[in-house]
Amino acid sequence: MKKQKIALVYDWVDKWGGVERLLLELHRIYPAAPLYTSFYNPKTAPWARSIKIKTSFMQNLPDFVKKSRVLSLLFFPFAFLSFDLSRYDTIISVSSAFAKGVKTTPNQKHISIILTPPRYLWSHQNDYLNNSIKYLFEQCLNILKWCDFKIAQKPDVLFSISDRVRHRVKKYYRRDSEVLYPPFDTAYWSQIKKQISTKKFRPGFYFIPKNEYYLVVSRLETYKKIDLVLQLFKQLKQPLIVVGSGTQENKLKQFVKKNKMNNILFLKNVTDADVAYLYTYARALTMPQEEDFGYTSLEAQFFGCPVISFKNSGAAETIINGKSGILFDKQSIKSLSNAIERSKSIPYNDRHESDYLRGRSWHKTVATFKKKITEAVRKNHR
């Protein structure tokens, strides 16, 4: 049996987050596989420098177009149709947009890992597009939804990264998919835990009182609902650390400045060790958003940090309500406030152990991820 030629495909490579950890794991499994993407920014995505990256014509578009998910919408379907992948036996796409729409032949196998059907077209359109944009581009949006539905029928195998995403795939694409949780590398985080436990370790920010602050670790985007947390902590006056960057960063900082909220600290470009330190000594991680999966929830729990999460979220699949965190019903100040109060009365297990993750087999997700992917690749190999 000849060795398979494999190509990886992802929507865009311009940032770092949980999905990018998944891509690195795919690269470790198939190190010779190139990564095809619409565009690549090596400055904001240095993690990808060891990967052979192939970009589309979108690489040459102005930055302001590429950075705007609205302006770039019409280009994405054509970007992925422009790739000639005929030399490969198997294509593995990772997509929350149009990467799943690459052209394949009947002799090729296409495996697609669905992060979510595009939020701006289906489940969370109001979070991305205001009413005037939706009115002006209604016909374009309908065409894009039709295109997205059509290309979602093309992959031979669909994986969804959570049960919540599986339900969206069924609802919007009318297709079944298998849940394949992203790999959570407990071996890597165990090394980080050892690093921050040494007396020599110093975090890359000034001293913060231990066990007194709440934490947000997130991209600062509209759908993440970080503004909800800030509005609550304006009332609570308790310390809150917000780790991350994104298109809403300036808006959120202006809100804090305008309201003279000295209890809020913004951090970005921090190391994994710094984030681990913050998890270790935080009172809780707050996640008000509806996540597709919620990698940070596992990170926090690994370091003994309780998670306060919106219950209609992929992150809720990682939490035992009342033991490793608290789930709340509504994305409202009152509901989140009540959850924070409830979290204070729950006797959590040893905050510096990850027994919960081991008990629920999250430590096996790297091996499971590799097994499922390689089995899917081998299944119809000619």
QUIJOFEN-V60811 format. One record per residue. N is the residue number from 1. RES is the residue in one letter. PHI is phi as a letter, one per 40 degrees, with the letter a starting at -180 (none if undefined). Layout:
# QUIJOFEN-V60811
n:res:phi
N:RES:PHI
N:RES:PHI
This chain:
# QUIJOFEN-V60811
n:res:phi
1:M:none
2:K:c
3:K:c
4:Q:c
5:K:c
6:I:b
7:A:b
8:L:b
9:V:b
10:Y:a
11:D:d
12:W:a
13:V:b
14:D:a
15:K:a
16:W:b
17:G:a
18:G:c
19:V:c
20:E:c
21:R:c
22:L:c
23:L:c
24:L:c
25:E:c
26:L:c
27:H:c
28:R:c
29:I:c
30:Y:b
31:P:c
32:A:c
33:A:c
34:P:c
35:L:b
36:Y:c
37:T:a
38:S:c
39:F:a
40:Y:b
41:N:b
42:P:c
43:K:c
44:T:c
45:A:b
46:P:c
47:W:d
48:A:c
49:R:c
50:S:c
51:I:b
52:K:c
53:I:b
54:K:b
55:T:b
56:S:c
57:F:c
58:M:c
59:Q:d
60:N:c
61:L:c
62:P:d
63:D:d
64:F:c
65:V:c
66:K:c
67:K:c
68:S:c
69:R:c
70:V:c
71:L:c
72:S:c
73:L:d
74:L:c
75:F:c
76:F:d
77:P:d
78:F:c
79:A:d
80:F:c
81:L:c
82:S:c
83:F:c
84:D:c
85:L:b
86:S:c
87:R:c
88:Y:c
89:D:c
90:T:b
91:I:b
92:I:b
93:S:b
94:V:b
95:S:a
96:S:b
97:A:a
98:F:b
99:A:c
100:K:c
101:G:c
102:V:c
103:K:c
104:T:b
105:T:b
106:P:d
107:N:c
108:Q:b
109:K:b
110:H:b
111:I:b
112:S:b
113:I:c
114:I:c
115:L:c
116:T:a
117:P:d
118:P:d
119:R:c
120:Y:c
121:L:b
122:W:b
123:S:c
124:H:b
125:Q:d
126:N:c
127:D:c
128:Y:b
129:L:b
130:N:c
131:N:c
132:S:c
133:I:c
134:K:c
135:Y:c
136:L:c
137:F:b
138:E:d
139:Q:c
140:C:c
141:L:c
142:N:c
143:I:c
144:L:c
145:K:c
146:W:c
147:C:c
148:D:c
149:F:c
150:K:c
151:I:c
152:A:c
153:Q:c
154:K:c
155:P:c
156:D:c
157:V:b
158:L:b
159:F:b
160:S:b
161:I:c
162:S:a
163:D:c
164:R:c
165:V:c
166:R:d
167:H:c
168:R:c
169:V:d
170:K:c
171:K:c
172:Y:c
173:Y:b
174:R:f
175:R:b
176:D:c
177:S:a
178:E:c
179:V:c
180:L:b
181:Y:c
182:P:d
183:P:c
184:F:b
185:D:c
186:T:c
187:A:c
188:Y:c
189:W:c
190:S:c
191:Q:c
192:I:c
193:K:c
194:K:c
195:Q:c
196:I:c
197:S:c
198:T:c
199:K:c
200:K:c
201:F:c
202:R:b
203:P:c
204:G:c
205:F:a
206:Y:c
207:F:d
208:I:b
209:P:d
210:K:c
211:N:g
212:E:b
213:Y:b
214:Y:c
215:L:b
216:V:b
217:V:b
218:S:a
219:R:c
220:L:c
221:E:b
222:T:d
223:Y:c
224:K:c
225:K:g
226:I:c
227:D:c
228:L:c
229:V:c
230:L:c
231:Q:c
232:L:c
233:F:c
234:K:c
235:Q:c
236:L:c
237:K:g
238:Q:c
239:P:c
240:L:b
241:I:b
242:V:b
243:V:b
244:G:i
245:S:a
246:G:i
247:T:c
248:Q:c
249:E:d
250:N:c
251:K:c
252:L:c
253:K:c
254:Q:c
255:F:c
256:V:c
257:K:c
258:K:c
259:N:c
260:K:f
261:M:c
262:N:c
263:N:c
264:I:b
265:L:b
266:F:c
267:L:b
268:K:a
269:N:f
270:V:c
271:T:c
272:D:c
273:A:c
274:D:c
275:V:c
276:A:c
277:Y:c
278:L:c
279:Y:d
280:T:c
281:Y:b
282:A:c
283:R:c
284:A:a
285:L:c
286:T:b
287:M:b
288:P:c
289:Q:c
290:E:c
291:E:c
292:D:c
293:F:b
294:G:g
295:Y:c
296:T:c
297:S:c
298:L:c
299:E:d
300:A:d
301:Q:c
302:F:c
303:F:c
304:G:g
305:C:c
306:P:c
307:V:b
308:I:b
309:S:b
310:F:c
311:K:c
312:N:c
313:S:b
314:G:c
315:A:c
316:A:c
317:E:c
318:T:c
319:I:b
320:I:c
321:N:c
322:G:g
323:K:b
324:S:b
325:G:i
326:I:b
327:L:b
328:F:b
329:D:c
330:K:b
331:Q:c
332:S:b
333:I:c
334:K:c
335:S:c
336:L:c
337:S:c
338:N:c
339:A:c
340:I:c
341:E:c
342:R:c
343:S:c
344:K:c
345:S:b
346:I:c
347:P:c
348:Y:c
349:N:c
350:D:d
351:R:c
352:H:b
353:E:b
354:S:b
355:D:d
356:Y:d
357:L:c
358:R:c
359:G:c
360:R:b
361:S:g
362:W:c
363:H:c
364:K:c
365:T:c
366:V:c
367:A:c
368:T:c
369:F:d
370:K:c
371:K:c
372:K:c
373:I:c
374:T:c
375:E:c
376:A:c
377:V:c
378:R:c
379:K:d
380:N:b
381:H:c
382:R:c
